[in-house]
Amino acid sequence: MQPSNTAHGSAASTAMAAVIDRVIVWVGSPASLAFHTVVFAASFAAPLFGLIGWSLMLLVLTTVVSLEAIYLAIFIQFSVNRQAASLRGVEEDVESIQEDVEEIGEHVEGLKEDVEEIQEDIGEITEDAAEDLRKKTQSEMLETLTNDVKAMLKHLESLKTAGSGPA
């Protein structure tokens, strides 16, 4: 049977998860190490001082350690399950990021093609501008030559007129 998904069930589950988290953190702490060391030392000291018999101490200590090991295994599995769920979330995020990167790569390829087209257009414009400049320069040179020829013709005409005058 699955737990209900009501708000109460969810709140209880969250509260229990918080308690388990605190236990897991405490079990892995120096305070836990010190506590267990004191408990085990006291367990072995009790029969030495004659407070209880060795058999009873070993029976109780073995039972407590076994129960503690069972709960620690449960806590460890709980922690492993949470880490696995967290890793699944990270895995989904990585997949999403990979898709975004692929999409960006496609956009970059499109931009690269656009840049190449713009470079080609600039090359054509540059060639057209160079052609226009060449034509303008040729036109200016032709006009200069025409003016020079006209000037020479006038000079020849004036020489001709001066030579046909009174001799």
Summary of the structure (lengths in Angstrom):
residues: 167
radius of gyration: 49.4
end to end distance: 140.1
largest distance: 165.5
contacts: 328
relative contact order: 0.03
helix: 90%
strand: 0%
